[in-house]
């Protein structure tokens, strides 16, 4: 290359060559400077957008991670300042709109919660409008938590009832897919096709229930919990059977293996119990409860001849102080996904807390007694079920909140621990007597005891139901219509909270 330039210099003369080179160099330098400025500013803007979007993602995921409670509490003011200052600078994507709605909901800015959730709905709806296939891909995140089975169940019921446009459904999974109960896939295949993720078309829209799905009348669901409850209520009103029941194969396993494994006789009966602790997802004062407050009710069931299977996972505290008819299945070597489903489907009733297992029992038609429930806005129950809400103590007023306040905004949407301190409130767990008498009511409903404990409380119950119906008819109410009944003993005890 050097010798080539020397040859040119000899032929045209050094002055002319240097002059031409100078002009060429100046032109190129100008282009280089222009391109450098352009691309630097372009990349800077992209990098800035990416930085903002990523920080929004981190903040919201920290909010939702129950193990980051202290970190969030310490930084909440800083996070709020960052979000409000940059709210119009984030990329206009479906994901960002959803994250913003979640953030604002958790700091009780209802106006912005609604604004950004509606923006999210618009983009989601636009994607759904472009789906011309006769099938929908369900996001695999619908299988990540047991509680999501209630959303899948309601969606299927909506299609059968003619409320949702009928389409074939698919899950595209692989070995890396996180599935709360893999044995459940066997039951889902009756309604949903399971395929390899390798067959998933790139950029294919995936439906994450219950965030949004379209009804036949073109209404978009802005509060999915309400519509899940409504679909379930209509299903029950038409006296339609549960979509899920044990297969013949699993019924045989129950009779020939399960019963022998736990030394049960054909006439023996049992109840399942799940009390949420902090080991699985992290402690949370809103959702957690104390297993010790259930011992009185457990002993009652055992004394009547019933067994109690404590379900959950092996992070739970071990219990050895109760009798032979209490089985700490959660910490046993027998625990498996298959055994979970058999237990949930065959128990006389399921005692649960605000956690996924009770919803899995519910879709198999098992009666539910849900206890220590902090918010009825997401409760998935029917009229054969009973619930016990947690009460809320207002530290500022030094008194218990009324039922109308507990079941209304913002208390009906609380889900992260730091909001308790933010609002200066305490959640009051159910007492052992609250749980004991609610269990008696369930036993009476199922005719497992002869005692009729539904005495003079029906008038009080009607008053309570009128209060809830009034709340539900309010267009600003962000809760779910209650299809089950509150424990009558609990309602009598706290009747002053109706005022």
C-alpha positions, -999 to 999 in steps of 0.1 A, spaced: 0 0 0 28 24 9 46 18 -24 14 25 -43 12 59 -27 49 66 -35 42 58 -72 13 82 -73 34 110 -58 61 105 -84 36 108 -113 14 137 -102 37 156 -80 38 159 -43 20 192 -40 -10 181 -60 -12 148 -42 -11 165 -8 -38 189 -19 -61 162 -30 -54 142 1 -62 172 22 -96 177 5 -105 140 8 -94 140 45 -114 171 54 -146 157 37 -142 124 55 -135 140 88 -167 160 84 -186 128 77 -170 111 106 -179 139 130 -215 140 117 -220 103 120 -203 102 154 -226 129 168 -257 113 152 -250 78 163 -238 89 198 -271 108 204 -291 80 189 -275 53 210 -277 76 240 -314 80 236 -319 42 232 -296 36 262 -316 61 282 -349 45 273 -335 11 281 -322 24 314 -356 38 324 -375 7 313 -351 -16 331 -353 5 363 -391 4 362 -389 -34 358 -366 -36 388 -388 -14 410 -420 -33 403 -404 -67 407 -389 -56 440 -424 -44 450 -439 -78 442 -410 -99 457 -422 -106 492 -386 -112 504 -377 -75 496 -400 -59 520 -374 -40 540 -356 -28 509 -388 -14 494 -399 3 527 -365 21 529 -366 33 493 -403 39 485 -399 77 484 -370 75 461 -389 51 438 -420 73 438 -398 104 428 -382 84 400 -415 71 386 -434 104 387 -405 123 371 -401 99 343 -437 86 338 -439 101 303 -404 90 292 -408 52 294 -412 33 262 -449 30 252 -451 -7 255 -477 -31 269 -453 -43 296 -444 -9 308 -480 2 310 -488 -29 331 -458 -22 354 -469 14 359 -504 3 368 -490 -22 393 -467 4 408 -494 31 412 -518 5 426 -493 -3 454 -489 33 463 -527 39 462 -527 63 432 -559 49 418 -563 75 391 -529 66 375 -536 29 382 -567 30 361 -551 52 334 -521 29 327 -541 -3 330 -565 10 304 -535 18 281 -522 -17 287 -557 -31 278 -558 -11 246 -525 -25 234 -534 -60 245 -567 -57 228 -550 -46 196 -528 -77 197 -558 -99 202 -576 -83 173 -548 -93 150 -551 -130 160 -570 -147 132 -560 -182 142 -586 -206 155 -564 -212 186 -548 -191 214 -514 -197 230 -516 -195 267 -486 -180 284 -467 -206 304 -467 -182 334 -503 -194 339 -488 -226 352 -462 -210 375 -485 -207 406 -513 -231 417 -537 -201 421 -537 -195 383 -558 -227 378 -588 -207 389 -582 -183 360 -579 -212 335 -610 -228 349 -631 -196 346 -618 -190 311 -628 -225 300 -662 -221 317 -667 -187 299 -662 -204 265 -686 -232 274 -712 -207 287 -708 -187 254 -695 -156 272 -661 -158 256 -653 -165 219 -645 -202 215 -610 -210 204 -587 -240 208 -561 -234 235 -525 -244 236 -496 -244 260 -461 -244 245 -436 -258 271 -401 -272 274 -379 -286 301 -372 -251 315 -409 -242 320 -418 -236 356 -449 -256 365 -464 -256 400 -479 -290 396 -467 -311 366 -493 -338 372 -520 -313 366 -510 -312 329 -526 -346 326 -560 -331 335 -555 -299 314 -550 -319 282 -587 -326 282 -593 -290 273 -559 -276 263 -533 -289 238 -498 -292 251 -470 -287 226 -432 -283 225 -420 -247 228 -399 -253 197 -432 -252 177 -441 -218 190 -440 -192 162 -417 -162 170 -435 -131 183 -468 -151 187 -491 -133 212 -495 -153 244 -525 -148 266 -517 -144 303 -549 -150 323 -566 -133 339 -551 -100 329 -574 -96 300 -597 -115 278 -624 -105 254 -661 -113 259 -683 -119 230 -700 -85 234 -666 -69 228 -663 -57 263 -627 -58 276 -623 -71 312 -606 -43 332 -610 -61 366 -605 -98 358 -613 -110 394 -649 -97 391 -655 -116 359 -639 -148 372 -664 -147 401 -693 -138 378 -685 -167 354 -682 -191 383 -715 -179 398 -734 -184 365 -719 -219 362 -731 -227 396 -765 -212 390 -770 -235 360 -760 -265 382 -732 -275 359 -706 -300 371 -669 -292 378 -647 -293 347 -622 -314 365 -626 -348 383 -603 -376 392 -596 -400 363 -606 -436 366 -569 -445 369 -564 -421 398 -596 -433 415 -582 -468 414 -549 -456 428 -568 -438 456 -587 -470 465 -559 -495 461 -528 -475 471 -536 -443 488 -560 -458 514 -535 -485 523 -506 -461 524 -522 -441 552 -541 -470 568 -575 -456 559 -606 -477 559 -634 -473 532 -656 -454 556 -629 -431 569 -630 -394 558 -605 -367 559 -600 -329 555 -571 -310 539 -555 -281 557 -532 -255 542 -520 -226 563 -497 -202 545 -462 -196 560 -433 -176 547 -410 -203 536 -422 -208 500 -425 -172 487 -414 -152 516 -432 -140 548 -460 -115 544 -482 -102 572 -511 -98 549 -513 -134 538 -495 -155 565 -513 -172 594 -503 -192 625 -508 -230 622 -511 -232 661 -545 -213 659 -559 -243 639 -551 -270 665 -585 -267 683 -604 -272 650 -580 -301 641 -587 -318 674 -624 -315 669 -623 -331 634 -600 -359 648 -624 -365 678 -652 -369 653 -632 -396 635 -619 -375 607 -583 -373 596 -566 -340 588 -539 -339 561 -517 -308 564 -507 -299 528 -481 -275 515 -443 -279 510 -414 -290 531 -404 -254 540 -432 -255 565 -428 -259 602 -429 -296 613 -458 -306 636 -454 -336 659 -476 -326 688 -510 -338 674 -524 -373 673 -523 -402 648 -552 -387 628 -532 -356 620 -508 -363 591 -481 -337 583 -482 -347 547 -463 -315 536 -432 -327 554 -437 -364 545 -419 -386 520 -452 -393 503 -457 -358 490 -459 -356 452 -478 -336 426 -500 -367 419 -508 -372 456 -516 -335 460 -543 -337 434 -558 -369 448 -559 -353 483 -575 -321 471 -601 -339 450 -611 -365 476 -612 -346 509 -646 -338 525 -636 -301 525 -605 -280 523 -594 -255 550 -573 -229 533 -558 -194 535 -550 -168 509 -528 -191 488 -530 -212 457 -538 -247 470 -574 -240 479 -581 -229 443 -568 -263 430 -592 -281 454 -620 -258 443 -618 -266 405 -623 -303 415 -656 -293 432 -643 -296 468 -662 -274 494 -639 -247 508 -635 -230 541 -610 -202 535 -597 -186 567 -575 -155 575 -585 -140 541 -572 -105 538 -590 -93 507 -622 -106 492 -614 -89 459 -599 -121 445 -619 -148 463 -629 -177 440 -657 -193 459 -693 -205 456 -724 -207 478 -714 -240 494 -682 -224 507 -675 -204 539 -649 -176 545 -633 -159 574 -618 -125 566 -589 -109 585 -599 -77 603 -579 -45 600 -569 -23 630 -564 13 622 -535 26 644 -543 62 636 -579 59 649 -571 32 674 -601 11 663 -611 -17 640 -621 -8 604 -657 -15 595 -666 -42 570 -674 -16 543 -639 -2 547 -621 -36 548 -638 -47 516 -633 -14 498 -604 5 482 -575 6 491 -577 -23 516 -593 -47 492 -562 -47 469 -533 -48 494 -508 -75 486 -474 -63 496 -462 -62 531 -448 -26 532 -483 -12 526 -493 -21 562 -467 3 575 -475 28 548 -511 29 559 -503 25 596 -526 -5 601 -524 -40 614 -540 -72 601 -558 -91 629 -556 -129 623 -586 -152 631 -586 -166 666 -586 -203 673 -623 -200 683 -631 -181 650 -616 -211 631 -631 -237 653 -667 -224 649 -663 -219 612 -652 -256 610 -684 -265 629 -705 -246 604 -688 -265 575 -693 -298 593 -730 -289 598 -734 -279 561 -720 -312 550 -742 -331 576 -712 -345 593 -727 -333 626 -764 -331 635 -761 -298 653 -778 -270 634 -758 -239 643 -776 -216 618 -799 -201 644 -810 -165 647 -781 -151 626 -799 -150 592 -812 -115 597 -777 -104 605 -764 -122 574 -790 -104 552 -778 -71 565 -742 -80 558 -751 -92 522 -770 -59 515 -738 -40 525 -717 -61 501 -743 -58 473 -743 -20 478 -705 -20 475 -706 -42 444 -731 -20 426 -708 10 430 -690 15 397 -659 26 415 -658 -6 437 -627 -26 428 -638 -59 444 -655 -91 436 -691 -101 443 -692 -126 471 -709 -159 461 -701 -176 494 -711 -169 530 -692 -154 559 -690 -175 591 -722 -167 610 -704 -170 644 -677 -146 632 -703 -121 619 -723 -122 652 -691 -116 671 -682 -85 650 -717 -73 642 -707 -37 653 -685 -35 622 -716 -35 600 -723 1 610 
